[in-house]
């Protein structure tokens, strides 16, 4: 791997010491694709052997994107000047002379592929091994069924995470997907914080299931069940919600997992890859279709609300906010991200602390 880091001309738009999702595995192939991650341009492709590659998406000769070039085997040729690059970022040929200029290389970013997703590391390459990927087994394990989608949201990544930290807005914003237990005042919120993660939990008193879930579980619509909620800020790239329904005294549960993978593209622009997974009714196509009908518009409406918030911030600037008890997890997330950004944007030469990984696996 070529250890070249392009100089920044502006502060980092998001923490770079983080594994961010590039795309689902099936979306990365032999076609060159351009992405922006944490303000950095990347060109992504697979080698002939199937290894995913992410290179800095700018030719070292001219300011031209490499994703507009061509792949020949494992070599990428710039579509403007013809410089040829290997998957490790080294330029190995130029069309106008026999010798390659000294230092002609683009940065090759560490890439990992797990659980059906391609992840990229945007920080110093040597620090990538210190950080684990978020553990999302329900996306690939047998017994789980998943629906999902992907959105470009014209809002900063921190607005997305702060929104995920507060489910009390769901009955107001999208009442049609809200469980009945969210219609009542919420029970106390327990919050646990580490240097880099935030976890919250609540136990709701018994309440009715949503109609689709009662039907999927074969339960009467008026039967009431205890609901358990957990939310986990695992990194600037991942927020996961657990929503379990306790079905009987033996603690059998119907489990749902809401995976929200946030990739900051540029200042005020993010990509959201969302998944809704369940461990019941695995072969029930009616339930799967119903969940898509509910959550595709839910995430679209949430994205529109976040874009409106970003527009207000861009137009009027920040302002004092009144906080309530349900905001405590979001405020902790904000503090963690601000500390990470302050450290990354500190003057060059200041030693950086080694941080823990992405929470419990």
N, C-alpha and C positions, 0 to 999 in steps of 0.2 A: 504494500500500500504506500503510495506516495504521500509523504507528510507535508502537504502544502496547504496553508490556510490563507485564503484571499483576505486582504486587509479590509476592515470595515471603515466606511466613511460616515457612519451614523451609529447611534447606540443600538444594541440588540433589541428587536421588537418582541422577543420572547426568550425565555431561558434556552440556551443552546445545549447545556449539559442534560440532554433528555433524548430518549428514543421516541420519535414521532412516527405515526402511521403514514406511509406513502399511499398505499392502495391495497385493496384485496389482492391476494396472490394471482387470481385469474385475470386481473387487469394489467399485469406486468408481463410483457412478452418480448418478441423480437422487433416490435415497433418502437422507435424512439418516442418518449413522452417527456414533456417538460413540466416541472412542478416548481412551486415556491414553498419553502419551508423555513420558518423563522427568519424571513427576509432574504434567504439565500436561493439563487436559482439552481435547480438540479435537473440533469437529464438522466432518465432511468431506462434500463433495458435489461434483457437477459443475454448471457453468453450462450454459445452453442450448447454447452453442457447444462444450461438451465439456471446458472447462478445469477441472482439479481445484482445489478450494478447501479450505483448512483455517483455521477461525476458532477463537478461544478460546471454549470451550463453556460460557459462562455469561453470561446477560443482564446488562447493566449496571444494570438497574432492580431486579431481584430475583435472588436466588441460585437461578436456574432454568436447567436445561440447554437450550441452543438445539437440540440434537438431538431434543428433544421437541416442536419447533415444526413449521412447514410451509414448503415451498418454493412460491413463486409466481413463475414465470419465474426470474430470477436473484436474487430477493429472499427473504430468510429472515425469517419472522415468529415471534417468541417465542410459544410456546403458552400462556403464562400472562398476560402483560401486553400483548402485541400490538406491542411495539417491532419495527420493521422494519429489517433490516440488508442492506447491499449486500455483494458478494463482497470488497470491500476493507476490510470491517469497520465502515464508517461507518453509524451509525443515521440513516435518512433520514425516518422518520415515527414518530410516537407517537400513539396513539388519543385521548388526552385533551386535546391542545392543538395549535395550529397550528405552533408553533415547537419545533424539536428542541433539547433541552437542550445547552448548550455541553459539549463533551468526550464526548458520548454515542457511544462507539465501542468495539468489541472488537478485539483484536489479530488481524491477518491474518498468518499464518505463510507464509514462502516455501515453495513447493511445486515439485517437479520430477518429471517423468515420463519414465523411460528404461528400456529393456530389460524392458518389461512390468511395471514396478513404479512405484508412487507413493511418493515420498520427501518428508519434511517436515523443515524446519529449525526447531529450537526455541530457538536462541540469538539474539543481537542480529541483526536483519535485515541490517544492513550488512556483516556478516562472512560471510554465506552464500556470496558470490561468491568468497571466498578458498579455499573447500574444494570439491574435486571429489567427484563420486559414485564409489563403487567401480566398477571396470570388470569387468563380468560377461558377456562376449560370448557364452559358450556357452549362455546362457539363451535367446538369440534367433537365433543364427546357424544357417544350414542345415548339415546334417551332424551335428548334435547332437540327442540324444533325452534328455528329462528327466522324472523323476518327482519328486514332492515332497508336502509337507504343511505344516500350521501347527499349533502348539501354544501354549497358555498354560501357562507353567511358573512355579510358585510358588517361585521362587528368584531371587536377585539376578543381574543381567546379568553381573557379573564372574565368578561361579561358572561360568556357561556358557562364557565365553571361556577360562577356565583349564582347563576340561575339554577343549575342542577342541584345546588346545595339547599334549595328551598322548594319543597313540594307543596307548600301551602298555597302557592299561587295557582296551582292546577285547576281547582274548582272555579276560579275567577276567569282564567284565560281560556281553558278548554274543558268546560264542565262535562262534556259527553264522555271523556275518558276517565273521569274522577271516580275512584271507589267511594262508597257511601261514608266510610270512616273519615274521609277528608272533608266532609261537609260539616262536621262538628269541630269545636275548638280542639286543637292538637294536644296530645299528652306531652309531658315533659320530654325534652330532648337531651340525650346524653351525647357528649362530644369528646373524642379522644384526639390529641394532637401530638405528632412527633415533629422533628425538624423539617421534614419534607412531605408529610401526609396528614390528612384529616379524615376522621371517621365519625359518623353520627349514627344514632339508633333511636328508635321509638317502638313502644308496644302499644298498639291501639286496642281499645275495648272491643268486644264482639260487634260486628256489623255485617250487613248483607253484602253478598258478592255482586259484582257487575253481572248483568244478564248473560253476556257471552261466556263468562267464567263459570257461572252456575250451570249453564247448559253443557259446557265442556266437561265439567266434573260430575254431571248427573245428579246435582243437588237441587232441592227446592229453592225457589227464588227468595223465600222469606226466611230461610235458615241463616243464622248469624254465626260468624267465625271470628276468632282473634286474628289480627293482622300484625305482622312484624316487618318493620322497615329498617334497612341499613343503607347508608350512603358512604362512598369511599372516594376521596380525592387521592389517587395513587401517584399522580405526577401531573405536570402541565399538559400531558397528552391524554390523560385518561380519568374519567369519572364513571364509577359503576354504582348502580342502585340494586339492592336486593329487596324483593317484596314477596314475603312468604305468607301463606294462609294456613293456619293450624286447623287441620281437618277433624281431629278427634283427640281424646284424652291420651292416646298413645303418642301424641306429638307428630303424627304423620302430616306431611306438609305438601302443599302445591306451591312450587317455587317458580318465581320469575326473576330474570336478570335483565337489567337495562344497561347496555354498554354504550357509553358516549365517548368516542375517541376524537379529540380535538387537535387539529394541526394548524397552528398559526401560519398563515401564508405571508402576510405583510402587516404593517400597522393598520389595524382596523379591519382586517379581512382574515377569516378563518375557514377551514374546511371541517365539516362535522360528518363523521361516519357513525351511524347509530344502528344498534341491533336490539331487538326485543326477543328474548329467549324464554322458553317455558319447558318444564319437565313433565307435563301432563298432556293428554290428548295428542300424542306424537303423530298418529296417523290421521288426525282429524283435519281434513282440508278445509272444512267450513270454519273452524276456529282460526286456522292460519289466515284464511282470506279475511275474516273479520278483524283480526289484529292489524293486518295491513291497512284495511279501510279506516281503522281508528288512528293508527300512529303515523301514517304518512302525512295526513293533514295536521296532526298534533305537532310534529316537528317542524312542518312548514309554518304553522302559526307561531310557534315559539321563535323560529328564526326571524320572522317578520317583526315580532315584538322587540327582539334584541337589536335588529337593524334600526328600528325607530329610536331606541335608547342611544345607540351609537351616534345617530344623526343629531340628537339633542346635545350630547356631549361635544361633538365636533363643532356645532353651531354656537353653543352658549358657554362651553367650558365646564370644568368641574364645579360642584357646589356642595355645601354641607348637606348631609343626609340624616334623616331620623331613622334610627335602627330599633328593631324590636327583637324579642328573644329568639325568634326563628332565624335571625340573621347571623347567629354566632358562628356557625360553620363557614358561611360565606366570608365573613370577616377574617377568620383564621386562614382560609385559602388565600385571600388577598395579601395578608401579611407574609405568608410563605413566598408567594410569587414576587412580591416587591423586594424581599430580601435577596432572592436569587438574582433578580435583575440588577439590583444595586451592586452585588458582588461581581457580576459579569461586566458591568459597565464601569467598574472601578479603574483608576489609572493603571496603565501597563506596569508590570513588575511587582504588583502587590500579590503576595502568595494567596492561593485559593484553597479553601477548606475542602477536604474530602467529605462528601455527603453520602448518606445512606441511599439504598436503592429505592424501588418503587413499592415499598410496603410488603405486607404478608403475601406469600404466594399460596 
